[in-house]
Amino acid sequence: MKGTPLLHHSDEKTLLKRVQRGKTEAFSLLVEKYQSRLYHHILGNIRNPETAKDLCQETWIKAFRAINTFRGDSGFSSWLYRIAENVCIDFLRRQKAFYDIDSLHVIDERCIIGAHPDPCELLQKQELRQILHDAIAQLTLPRKRVFLLYYVENLSIKEIAKETERSEGTIKSHLRNARLQLQEHLIPYLKNEDTP
């Protein structure tokens, strides 16, 4: 296999201890391991490749500066993704928007509105995306993360459980609650959609 070999869990712990002792060159090995996954995780939230690259770099800077606060209670990847999520939230708040709902067209077309031919279909979809945008913004971070991993990154329940270090039952619960919360937010709009 080409490139840097994957780090075993024990190797990763050793690397983290070295970084925390001031051996900054060891941090580059963590970057090599997680760079691609982190980038795609951020891209799933932001949907803009250039912005995702910038936020990825910002996440690594914050992670490096905060490395001494990592105590190993959770996996390094979970800790890193929490930093990434906060970086994304801060960015989107600065932009006065929470999620680019264009990335969720599969959800609104396949799972929510279905096929309803209408001369104003484009306008309605734009309106629905804004409503969905607002609804997603109100999800708690755990629900939002599971929702995006499932619908945007197309991960299975099992993969999400492994990624977040939570049980499959917890992931199913977060996903079910996220759907119910979004449904509650969207039902008034959908009921009015066919009214004259």
BAMARZA-835112 format. One record per atom (N, C-alpha, C, CB): x, y negated, z; atom name; residue in one letter. Coordinates in steps of 0.05 Angstrom, whole numbers, always signed. Glycine has a CB too. Example, Ala and Ser with C-alpha at 12.3 -4.5 7.8 and 13.67 -1.06 7.14 Angstrom:
BEGIN
- u,v,w,at,aa
- +264,+114,+156,N,A .
- +246,+90,+156,CA,A .
- +264,+66,+156,C,A .
- +226,+89,+181,CB,A .
- +257,+45,+142,N,S .
- +273,+21,+143,CA,S .
- +258,-1,+157,C,S .
- +282,+12,+114,CB,S .
//
This chain:
BEGIN
- u,v,w,at,aa
- +17,+24,+0,N,M .
- +0,+0,+0,CA,M .
- +18,-25,+0,C,M .
- -19,+0,+25,CB,M .
- +10,-44,-18,N,K .
- +26,-68,-20,CA,K .
- +18,-88,+2,C,K .
- +23,-81,-47,CB,K .
- +36,-106,+8,N,G .
- +30,-127,+27,CA,G .
- +36,-118,+55,C,G .
- +1,-136,+25,CB,G .
- +29,-136,+74,N,T .
- +33,-130,+102,CA,T .
- +15,-108,+112,C,T .
- +30,-155,+119,CB,T .
- +26,-87,+125,N,P .
- +8,-65,+134,CA,P .
- -10,-76,+156,C,P .
- +25,-42,+145,CB,P .
- -34,-63,+157,N,L .
- -54,-71,+177,CA,L .
- -43,-66,+205,C,L .
- -80,-56,+174,CB,L .
- -48,-85,+223,N,L .
- -38,-83,+251,CA,L .
- -56,-64,+266,C,L .
- -37,-110,+264,CB,L .
- -45,-46,+282,N,H .
- -60,-31,+301,CA,H .
- -68,-49,+324,C,H .
- -44,-6,+311,CB,H .
- -89,-40,+338,N,H .
- -99,-56,+361,CA,H .
- -77,-62,+381,C,H .
- -122,-42,+375,CB,H .
- -60,-42,+387,N,S .
- -39,-47,+407,CA,S .
- -18,-66,+396,C,S .
- -25,-20,+414,CB,S .
- -13,-64,+370,N,D .
- +6,-83,+357,CA,D .
- -5,-111,+359,C,D .
- +12,-75,+328,CB,D .
- -31,-114,+354,N,E .
- -43,-140,+355,CA,E .
- -41,-152,+383,C,E .
- -73,-139,+346,CB,E .
- -46,-136,+403,N,K .
- -43,-146,+431,CA,K .
- -15,-156,+436,C,K .
- -51,-124,+451,CB,K .
- +4,-140,+427,N,T .
- +32,-148,+430,CA,T .
- +38,-174,+416,C,T .
- +51,-126,+420,CB,T .
- +28,-177,+392,N,L .
- +32,-202,+377,CA,L .
- +20,-226,+392,C,L .
- +19,-200,+349,CB,L .
- -4,-222,+402,N,L .
- -18,-244,+416,CA,L .
- -2,-252,+441,C,L .
- -46,-235,+424,CB,L .
- +9,-233,+455,N,K .
- +25,-239,+478,CA,K .
- +51,-255,+470,C,K .
- +33,-214,+493,CB,K .
- +62,-247,+448,N,R .
- +86,-261,+438,CA,R .
- +79,-290,+430,C,R .
- +98,-246,+413,CB,R .
- +57,-294,+417,N,V .
- +48,-321,+410,CA,V .
- +44,-337,+435,C,V .
- +23,-320,+392,CB,V .
- +30,-325,+455,N,Q .
- +25,-340,+480,CA,Q .
- +50,-346,+495,C,Q .
- +6,-324,+497,CB,Q .
- +71,-331,+490,N,R .
- +97,-337,+503,CA,R .
- +113,-357,+487,C,R .
- +113,-312,+507,CB,R .
- +102,-367,+465,N,G .
- +115,-388,+450,CA,G .
- +129,-378,+425,C,G .
- +135,-401,+467,CB,G .
- +126,-353,+418,N,K .
- +138,-342,+393,CA,K .
- +119,-347,+370,C,K .
- +144,-311,+396,CB,K .
- +120,-372,+360,N,T .
- +100,-381,+341,CA,T .
- +102,-366,+314,C,T .
- +103,-410,+336,CB,T .
- +125,-354,+308,N,E .
- +127,-340,+282,CA,E .
- +109,-315,+282,C,E .
- +156,-332,+277,CB,E .
- +103,-304,+305,N,A .
- +85,-281,+306,CA,A .
- +57,-288,+298,C,A .
- +85,-269,+335,CB,A .
- +49,-313,+300,N,F .
- +22,-321,+293,CA,F .
- +17,-317,+263,C,F .
- +18,-351,+300,CB,F .
- +38,-320,+247,N,S .
- +35,-317,+218,CA,S .
- +25,-289,+210,C,S .
- +61,-323,+203,CB,S .
- +32,-269,+226,N,L .
- +23,-242,+221,CA,L .
- -7,-239,+226,C,L .
- +38,-221,+238,CB,L .
- -17,-253,+246,N,L .
- -46,-254,+251,CA,L .
- -60,-268,+228,C,L .
- -52,-267,+278,CB,L .
- -48,-290,+218,N,V .
- -60,-304,+196,CA,V .
- -62,-286,+172,C,V .
- -44,-330,+189,CB,V .
- -40,-271,+166,N,E .
- -40,-253,+143,CA,E .
- -62,-232,+145,C,E .
- -13,-240,+140,CB,E .
- -67,-222,+169,N,K .
- -87,-201,+173,CA,K .
- -115,-211,+169,C,K .
- -84,-189,+201,CB,K .
- -121,-235,+180,N,Y .
- -148,-244,+181,CA,Y .
- -155,-266,+161,C,Y .
- -154,-254,+208,CB,Y .
- -136,-276,+146,N,Q .
- -141,-299,+129,CA,Q .
- -164,-294,+109,C,Q .
- -115,-306,+113,CB,Q .
- -163,-272,+95,N,S .
- -184,-266,+75,CA,S .
- -211,-263,+88,C,S .
- -177,-241,+59,CB,S .
- -213,-248,+110,N,R .
- -239,-244,+123,CA,R .
- -249,-270,+135,C,R .
- -236,-223,+145,CB,R .
- -232,-286,+146,N,L .
- -240,-312,+157,CA,L .
- -251,-330,+136,C,L .
- -217,-325,+172,CB,L .
- -236,-331,+113,N,Y .
- -245,-348,+91,CA,Y .
- -273,-341,+81,C,Y .
- -224,-347,+68,CB,Y .
- -277,-315,+77,N,H .
- -303,-306,+67,CA,H .
- -325,-310,+88,C,H .
- -301,-276,+59,CB,H .
- -318,-308,+113,N,H .
- -337,-313,+135,CA,H .
- -346,-342,+134,C,H .
- -325,-306,+163,CB,H .
- -327,-360,+131,N,I .
- -333,-389,+129,CA,I .
- -348,-395,+103,C,I .
- -308,-406,+131,CB,I .
- -339,-383,+82,N,L .
- -353,-387,+56,CA,L .
- -382,-379,+57,C,L .
- -338,-372,+33,CB,L .
- -388,-358,+72,N,G .
- -415,-349,+75,CA,G .
- -433,-370,+89,C,G .
- -416,-324,+91,CB,G .
- -421,-387,+105,N,N .
- -435,-409,+118,CA,N .
- -437,-434,+101,C,N .
- -423,-415,+145,CB,N .
- -415,-440,+88,N,I .
- -412,-466,+75,CA,I .
- -418,-465,+45,C,I .
- -383,-476,+78,CB,I .
- -412,-443,+31,N,R .
- -417,-439,+3,CA,R .
- -403,-459,-15,C,R .
- -446,-441,-2,CB,R .
- -381,-470,-6,N,N .
- -364,-487,-23,CA,N .
- -335,-478,-19,C,N .
- -368,-518,-15,CB,N .
- -323,-467,-40,N,P .
- -296,-455,-37,CA,P .
- -275,-474,-26,C,P .
- -287,-444,-63,CB,P .
- -274,-499,-37,N,E .
- -254,-518,-28,CA,E .
- -258,-526,+1,C,E .
- -254,-543,-46,CB,E .
- -283,-531,+8,N,T .
- -289,-538,+36,CA,T .
- -283,-515,+54,C,T .
- -318,-547,+39,CB,T .
- -289,-491,+45,N,A .
- -284,-467,+62,CA,A .
- -254,-464,+67,C,A .
- -294,-442,+48,CB,A .
- -237,-470,+47,N,K .
- -208,-469,+51,CA,K .
- -199,-489,+72,C,K .
- -193,-474,+24,CB,K .
- -210,-513,+70,N,D .
- -203,-534,+90,CA,D .
- -211,-526,+118,C,D .
- -216,-560,+83,CB,D .
- -236,-515,+120,N,L .
- -246,-507,+147,CA,L .
- -231,-483,+157,C,L .
- -276,-502,+145,CB,L .
- -222,-466,+139,N,C .
- -207,-442,+147,CA,C .
- -180,-452,+160,C,C .
- -201,-424,+122,CB,C .
- -168,-471,+147,N,Q .
- -143,-482,+158,CA,Q .
- -148,-496,+185,C,Q .
- -130,-502,+138,CB,Q .
- -170,-510,+187,N,E .
- -176,-524,+212,CA,E .
- -181,-503,+234,C,E .
- -202,-542,+208,CB,E .
- -194,-481,+227,N,T .
- -199,-460,+247,CA,T .
- -173,-448,+257,C,T .
- -216,-437,+234,CB,T .
- -154,-443,+239,N,W .
- -128,-432,+247,CA,W .
- -113,-452,+265,C,W .
- -110,-425,+223,CB,W .
- -114,-477,+259,N,I .
- -101,-497,+276,CA,I .
- -113,-497,+304,C,I .
- -104,-526,+263,CB,I .
- -140,-497,+305,N,K .
- -153,-497,+331,CA,K .
- -147,-471,+346,C,K .
- -184,-500,+328,CB,K .
- -146,-448,+332,N,A .
- -140,-423,+345,CA,A .
- -112,-423,+356,C,A .
- -143,-399,+325,CB,A .
- -93,-434,+341,N,F .
- -65,-435,+350,CA,F .
- -63,-452,+375,C,F .
- -47,-446,+327,CB,F .
- -76,-475,+374,N,R .
- -75,-494,+397,CA,R .
- -88,-482,+422,C,R .
- -88,-521,+390,CB,R .
- -108,-464,+418,N,A .
- -123,-454,+440,CA,A .
- -115,-425,+447,C,A .
- -153,-454,+434,CB,A .
- -93,-415,+435,N,I .
- -86,-387,+438,CA,I .
- -82,-378,+467,C,I .
- -61,-381,+422,CB,I .
- -73,-397,+484,N,N .
- -69,-390,+512,CA,N .
- -94,-386,+527,C,N .
- -52,-411,+525,CB,N .
- -117,-394,+515,N,T .
- -143,-390,+529,CA,T .
- -154,-363,+522,C,T .
- -163,-412,+521,CB,T .
- -142,-349,+502,N,F .
- -152,-322,+495,CA,F .
- -142,-302,+516,C,F .
- -142,-314,+466,CB,F .
- -162,-289,+529,N,R .
- -155,-271,+551,CA,R .
- -160,-242,+544,C,R .
- -171,-278,+575,CB,R .
- -170,-237,+519,N,G .
- -174,-209,+511,CA,G .
- -200,-197,+521,C,G .
- -151,-193,+520,CB,G .
- -218,-213,+531,N,D .
- -244,-202,+540,CA,D .
- -260,-191,+516,C,D .
- -261,-223,+555,CB,D .
- -256,-204,+493,N,S .
- -268,-194,+468,CA,S .
- -245,-190,+448,C,S .
- -290,-214,+457,CB,S .
- -252,-180,+425,N,G .
- -232,-177,+404,CA,G .
- -222,-203,+394,C,G .
- -242,-160,+381,CB,G .
- -198,-204,+383,N,F .
- -187,-229,+372,CA,F .
- -205,-239,+349,C,F .
- -158,-225,+362,CB,F .
- -215,-221,+333,N,S .
- -231,-229,+310,CA,S .
- -257,-243,+319,C,S .
- -238,-205,+292,CB,S .
- -270,-232,+340,N,S .
- -294,-245,+351,CA,S .
- -288,-273,+361,C,S .
- -306,-228,+373,CB,S .
- -265,-275,+376,N,W .
- -257,-301,+386,CA,W .
- -252,-321,+364,C,W .
- -232,-298,+404,CB,W .
- -238,-311,+343,N,L .
- -231,-328,+320,CA,L .
- -257,-337,+305,C,L .
- -213,-312,+300,CB,L .
- -276,-318,+302,N,Y .
- -301,-325,+287,CA,Y .
- -317,-345,+303,C,Y .
- -317,-300,+282,CB,Y .
- -316,-344,+330,N,R .
- -331,-363,+346,CA,R .
- -319,-391,+341,C,R .
- -330,-356,+376,CB,R .
- -293,-393,+339,N,I .
- -280,-418,+333,CA,I .
- -289,-428,+305,C,I .
- -249,-416,+334,CB,I .
- -289,-409,+286,N,A .
- -297,-416,+259,CA,A .
- -326,-426,+258,C,A .
- -294,-392,+240,CB,A .
- -343,-413,+273,N,E .
- -371,-422,+273,CA,E .
- -374,-450,+284,C,E .
- -388,-402,+289,CB,E .
- -359,-456,+305,N,N .
- -360,-483,+316,CA,N .
- -348,-504,+297,C,N .
- -344,-484,+343,CB,N .
- -327,-496,+282,N,V .
- -316,-514,+262,CA,V .
- -336,-519,+240,C,V .
- -290,-501,+250,CB,V .
- -351,-498,+232,N,C .
- -371,-502,+211,CA,C .
- -394,-519,+221,C,C .
- -382,-474,+202,CB,C .
- -403,-514,+246,N,I .
- -424,-530,+257,CA,I .
- -416,-560,+259,C,I .
- -432,-520,+285,CB,I .
- -392,-565,+268,N,D .
- -383,-593,+270,CA,D .
- -382,-606,+243,C,D .
- -355,-593,+283,CB,D .
- -372,-591,+223,N,F .
- -371,-602,+195,CA,F .
- -399,-608,+185,C,F .
- -357,-582,+176,CB,F .
- -417,-589,+188,N,L .
- -444,-593,+177,CA,L .
- -459,-615,+192,C,L .
- -459,-567,+178,CB,L .
- -453,-618,+218,N,R .
- -466,-640,+232,CA,R .
- -455,-667,+222,C,R .
- -460,-638,+263,CB,R .
- -429,-667,+216,N,R .
- -418,-692,+204,CA,R .
- -430,-698,+177,C,R .
- -387,-689,+201,CB,R .
- -437,-678,+163,N,Q .
- -450,-681,+137,CA,Q .
- -480,-685,+139,C,Q .
- -444,-657,+119,CB,Q .
- -490,-684,+164,N,K .
- -519,-686,+169,CA,K .
- -535,-665,+154,C,K .
- -529,-714,+161,CB,K .
- -523,-641,+153,N,A .
- -537,-619,+141,CA,A .
- -528,-594,+155,C,A .
- -533,-616,+110,CB,A .
- -544,-573,+156,N,F .
- -535,-550,+171,CA,F .
- -527,-526,+154,C,F .
- -556,-541,+190,CB,F .
- -542,-520,+133,N,Y .
- -533,-498,+115,CA,Y .
- -541,-505,+87,C,Y .
- -546,-472,+124,CB,Y .
- -524,-497,+69,N,D .
- -530,-499,+40,CA,D .
- -549,-476,+33,C,D .
- -504,-500,+23,CB,D .
- -574,-482,+31,N,I .
- -594,-461,+28,CA,I .
- -593,-449,+0,C,I .
- -621,-471,+34,CB,I .
- -579,-462,-19,N,D .
- -576,-449,-45,CA,D .
- -565,-421,-43,C,D .
- -558,-466,-63,CB,D .
- -549,-416,-22,N,S .
- -537,-390,-19,CA,S .
- -557,-370,-10,C,S .
- -514,-392,+1,CB,S .
- -581,-379,-1,N,L .
- -601,-361,+10,CA,L .
- -624,-358,-10,C,L .
- -611,-371,+36,CB,L .
- -620,-363,-36,N,H .
- -641,-361,-55,CA,H .
- -653,-333,-56,C,H .
- -631,-369,-83,CB,H .
- -637,-313,-50,N,V .
- -647,-285,-50,CA,V .
- -668,-282,-29,C,V .
- -624,-265,-47,CB,V .
- -663,-295,-6,N,I .
- -682,-292,+16,CA,I .
- -709,-306,+10,C,I .
- -670,-304,+42,CB,I .
- -707,-331,+1,N,D .
- -732,-345,-3,CA,D .
- -748,-334,-27,C,D .
- -727,-375,-7,CB,D .
- -735,-324,-47,N,E .
- -749,-314,-71,CA,E .
- -759,-285,-66,C,E .
- -731,-315,-95,CB,E .
- -742,-268,-55,N,R .
- -749,-239,-53,CA,R .
- -764,-233,-28,C,R .
- -724,-223,-54,CB,R .
- -757,-247,-6,N,C .
- -768,-239,+20,CA,C .
- -789,-257,+31,C,C .
- -746,-237,+40,CB,C .
- -791,-282,+20,N,I .
- -809,-301,+32,CA,I .
- -832,-309,+14,C,I .
- -794,-325,+41,CB,I .
- -826,-321,-9,N,I .
- -848,-331,-26,CA,I .
- -856,-311,-47,C,I .
- -840,-357,-38,CB,I .
- -838,-293,-55,N,G .
- -845,-274,-76,CA,G .
- -848,-289,-102,C,G .
- -871,-259,-69,CB,G .
- -862,-276,-121,N,A .
- -865,-289,-148,CA,A .
- -893,-302,-150,C,A .
- -862,-267,-170,CB,A .
- -893,-328,-149,N,H .
- -918,-343,-152,CA,H .
- -915,-364,-174,C,H .
- -925,-357,-125,CB,H .
- -922,-356,-199,N,P .
- -919,-375,-221,CA,P .
- -934,-400,-216,C,P .
- -929,-362,-248,CB,P .
- -921,-423,-221,N,D .
- -933,-448,-215,CA,D .
- -918,-470,-231,C,D .
- -932,-455,-184,CB,D .
- -931,-489,-243,N,P .
- -917,-510,-258,CA,P .
- -899,-527,-240,C,P .
- -937,-528,-272,CB,P .
- -904,-527,-214,N,C .
- -887,-542,-195,CA,C .
- -868,-524,-180,C,C .
- -905,-559,-176,CB,C .
- -862,-501,-191,N,E .
- -847,-480,-177,CA,E .
- -820,-491,-167,C,E .
- -843,-456,-194,CB,E .
- -806,-505,-185,N,L .
- -779,-515,-177,CA,L .
- -781,-534,-153,C,L .
- -766,-530,-201,CB,L .
- -800,-552,-154,N,L .
- -803,-571,-132,CA,L .
- -810,-556,-106,C,L .
- -825,-592,-139,CB,L .
- -827,-536,-109,N,Q .
- -835,-521,-85,CA,Q .
- -812,-506,-73,C,Q .
- -858,-502,-92,CB,Q .
- -795,-495,-91,N,K .
- -771,-480,-81,CA,K .
- -752,-499,-67,C,K .
- -757,-466,-104,CB,K .
- -749,-523,-78,N,Q .
- -731,-542,-64,CA,Q .
- -743,-550,-37,C,Q .
- -728,-568,-82,CB,Q .
- -769,-553,-36,N,E .
- -782,-560,-11,CA,E .
- -779,-537,+9,C,E .
- -812,-567,-15,CB,E .
- -783,-512,-1,N,L .
- -781,-489,+17,CA,L .
- -752,-486,+27,C,L .
- -790,-464,+2,CB,L .
- -733,-491,+10,N,R .
- -705,-489,+19,CA,R .
- -699,-509,+41,C,R .
- -686,-494,-5,CB,R .
- -710,-533,+39,N,Q .
- -706,-552,+60,CA,Q .
- -719,-543,+86,C,Q .
- -717,-580,+52,CB,Q .
- -743,-532,+85,N,I .
- -756,-522,+108,CA,I .
- -741,-498,+120,C,I .
- -786,-513,+102,CB,I .
- -731,-480,+103,N,L .
- -715,-458,+112,CA,L .
- -689,-468,+124,C,L .
- -709,-439,+88,CB,L .
- -677,-488,+112,N,H .
- -653,-501,+123,CA,H .
- -658,-510,+151,C,H .
- -646,-526,+105,CB,H .
- -681,-524,+156,N,D .
- -687,-534,+183,CA,D .
- -692,-511,+202,C,D .
- -712,-552,+182,CB,D .
- -705,-489,+192,N,A .
- -711,-466,+210,CA,A .
- -685,-452,+218,C,A .
- -729,-447,+195,CB,A .
- -667,-448,+200,N,I .
- -641,-435,+206,CA,I .
- -625,-452,+226,C,I .
- -625,-430,+181,CB,I .
- -627,-478,+223,N,A .
- -613,-496,+241,CA,A .
- -622,-493,+270,C,A .
- -617,-525,+233,CB,A .
- -646,-483,+274,N,Q .
- -657,-480,+301,CA,Q .
- -651,-453,+313,C,Q .
- -686,-485,+301,CB,Q .
- -640,-434,+298,N,L .
- -633,-408,+309,CA,L .
- -610,-411,+329,C,L .
- -626,-388,+286,CB,L .
- -610,-394,+349,N,T .
- -587,-393,+367,CA,T .
- -563,-383,+351,C,T .
- -593,-376,+392,CB,T .
- -539,-389,+361,N,L .
- -515,-380,+346,CA,L .
- -514,-350,+342,C,L .
- -490,-389,+361,CB,L .
- -520,-333,+363,N,P .
- -519,-304,+358,CA,P .
- -539,-295,+336,C,P .
- -525,-289,+384,CB,P .
- -563,-306,+337,N,R .
- -583,-299,+316,CA,R .
- -574,-308,+289,C,R .
- -610,-310,+323,CB,R .
- -564,-333,+288,N,K .
- -555,-344,+262,CA,K .
- -532,-328,+250,C,K .
- -547,-373,+266,CB,K .
- -514,-320,+267,N,R .
- -491,-305,+257,CA,R .
- -500,-278,+246,C,R .
- -470,-301,+280,CB,R .
- -517,-264,+261,N,V .
- -526,-238,+251,CA,V .
- -543,-241,+225,C,V .
- -543,-224,+273,CB,V .
- -559,-262,+225,N,F .
- -576,-267,+201,CA,F .
- -559,-272,+176,C,F .
- -594,-292,+206,CB,F .
- -539,-288,+179,N,L .
- -522,-294,+156,CA,L .
- -504,-270,+148,C,L .
- -504,-318,+162,CB,L .
- -494,-256,+168,N,L .
- -478,-232,+161,CA,L .
- -495,-211,+146,C,L .
- -467,-219,+187,CB,L .
- -521,-210,+153,N,Y .
- -538,-189,+141,CA,Y .
- -547,-198,+113,C,Y .
- -562,-184,+159,CB,Y .
- -557,-223,+111,N,Y .
- -569,-232,+86,CA,Y .
- -549,-245,+66,C,Y .
- -591,-252,+92,CB,Y .
- -529,-259,+77,N,V .
- -510,-273,+59,CA,V .
- -486,-256,+53,C,V .
- -501,-299,+72,CB,V .
- -475,-243,+74,N,E .
- -451,-227,+69,CA,E .
- -458,-198,+64,C,E .
- -433,-228,+94,CB,E .
- -484,-191,+65,N,N .
- -494,-164,+58,CA,N .
- -481,-142,+74,C,N .
- -489,-159,+29,CB,N .
- -476,-147,+100,N,L .
- -465,-126,+117,CA,L .
- -488,-109,+128,C,L .
- -448,-138,+140,CB,L .
- -482,-84,+134,N,S .
- -502,-67,+146,CA,S .
- -503,-72,+176,C,S .
- -495,-37,+140,CB,S .
- -524,-62,+189,N,I .
- -527,-64,+218,CA,I .
- -502,-53,+232,C,I .
- -553,-50,+228,CB,I .
- -493,-30,+223,N,K .
- -470,-17,+235,CA,K .
- -445,-35,+231,C,K .
- -465,+10,+222,CB,K .
- -441,-46,+208,N,E .
- -418,-64,+203,CA,E .
- -419,-89,+220,C,E .
- -416,-71,+173,CB,E .
- -443,-100,+223,N,I .
- -446,-124,+239,CA,I .
- -440,-118,+268,C,I .
- -474,-136,+236,CB,I .
- -449,-95,+277,N,A .
- -444,-87,+305,CA,A .
- -414,-85,+310,C,A .
- -458,-60,+311,CB,A .
- -400,-74,+291,N,K .
- -371,-71,+293,CA,K .
- -357,-98,+292,C,K .
- -360,-53,+271,CB,K .
- -367,-115,+274,N,E .
- -355,-142,+270,CA,E .
- -358,-159,+295,C,E .
- -368,-156,+246,CB,E .
- -382,-157,+307,N,T .
- -388,-175,+330,CA,T .
- -383,-162,+357,C,T .
- -416,-184,+329,CB,T .
- -375,-136,+357,N,E .
- -370,-121,+381,CA,E .
- -395,-120,+399,C,E .
- -347,-132,+397,CB,E .
- -418,-116,+386,N,R .
- -443,-113,+400,CA,R .
- -456,-86,+391,C,R .
- -462,-136,+394,CB,R .
- -475,-77,+407,N,S .
- -488,-51,+400,CA,S .
- -507,-56,+376,C,S .
- -504,-40,+424,CB,S .
- -513,-34,+362,N,E .
- -531,-35,+339,CA,E .
- -559,-44,+348,C,E .
- -533,-9,+324,CB,E .
- -567,-36,+372,N,G .
- -592,-44,+383,CA,G .
- -593,-75,+387,C,G .
- -598,-30,+410,CB,G .
- -571,-86,+397,N,T .
- -570,-115,+401,CA,T .
- -572,-130,+374,C,T .
- -544,-123,+416,CB,T .
- -558,-119,+354,N,I .
- -558,-131,+327,CA,I .
- -586,-131,+316,C,I .
- -538,-117,+308,CB,I .
- -600,-107,+318,N,K .
- -627,-105,+308,CA,K .
- -646,-125,+322,C,K .
- -638,-76,+312,CB,K .
- -641,-128,+348,N,S .
- -658,-147,+364,CA,S .
- -653,-176,+355,C,S .
- -651,-144,+394,CB,S .
- -628,-183,+351,N,H .
- -622,-210,+341,CA,H .
- -634,-215,+314,C,H .
- -591,-215,+340,CB,H .
- -632,-195,+296,N,L .
- -642,-198,+269,CA,L .
- -673,-200,+269,C,L .
- -633,-174,+252,CB,L .
- -686,-183,+286,N,R .
- -715,-184,+287,CA,R .
- -724,-210,+299,C,R .
- -725,-160,+305,CB,R .
- -711,-220,+319,N,N .
- -719,-246,+331,CA,N .
- -714,-269,+312,C,N .
- -703,-250,+357,CB,N .
- -692,-268,+297,N,A .
- -687,-288,+277,CA,A .
- -708,-289,+256,C,A .
- -659,-284,+264,CB,A .
- -717,-265,+246,N,R .
- -738,-264,+226,CA,R .
- -764,-275,+237,C,R .
- -742,-235,+217,CB,R .
- -771,-267,+262,N,L .
- -795,-277,+274,CA,L .
- -795,-307,+278,C,L .
- -800,-263,+301,CB,L .
- -772,-318,+286,N,Q .
- -770,-346,+290,CA,Q .
- -773,-361,+264,C,Q .
- -743,-354,+304,CB,Q .
- -760,-351,+243,N,L .
- -762,-363,+216,CA,L .
- -790,-361,+205,C,L .
- -742,-350,+196,CB,L .
- -802,-338,+209,N,Q .
- -830,-333,+200,CA,Q .
- -849,-353,+213,C,Q .
- -839,-305,+206,CB,Q .
- -845,-357,+239,N,E .
- -862,-376,+254,CA,E .
- -859,-404,+243,C,E .
- -856,-375,+284,CB,E .
- -835,-411,+236,N,H .
- -829,-438,+226,CA,H .
- -840,-441,+197,C,H .
- -799,-443,+226,CB,H .
- -840,-419,+182,N,L .
- -848,-421,+153,CA,L .
- -877,-417,+148,C,L .
- -832,-401,+138,CB,L .
- -891,-403,+165,N,I .
- -919,-396,+160,CA,I .
- -937,-420,+154,C,I .
- -931,-381,+184,CB,I .
- -935,-442,+169,N,P .
- -952,-465,+163,CA,P .
- -948,-475,+134,C,P .
- -947,-488,+183,CB,P .
- -923,-476,+126,N,Y .
- -917,-485,+98,CA,Y .
- -929,-465,+78,C,Y .
- -887,-488,+94,CB,Y .
- -924,-439,+82,N,L .
- -933,-419,+63,CA,L .
- -964,-418,+61,C,L .
- -922,-392,+71,CB,L .
- -977,-423,+83,N,K .
- -1007,-423,+83,CA,K .
- -1017,-447,+66,C,K .
- -1018,-425,+111,CB,K .
- -1003,-469,+66,N,N .
- -1011,-492,+52,CA,N .
- -1003,-492,+23,C,N .
- -1001,-517,+65,CB,N .
- -986,-473,+16,N,E .
- -974,-474,-11,CA,E .
- -995,-471,-33,C,E .
- -954,-451,-13,CB,E .
- -1016,-456,-29,N,D .
- -1036,-452,-50,CA,D .
- -1060,-470,-47,C,D .
- -1045,-423,-49,CB,D .
- -1059,-489,-28,N,T .
- -1081,-507,-26,CA,T .
- -1080,-528,-47,C,T .
- -1081,-520,+2,CB,T .
- -1103,-538,-56,N,P .
- -1103,-558,-77,CA,P .
- -1091,-584,-68,C,P .
- -1131,-563,-88,CB,P .
//
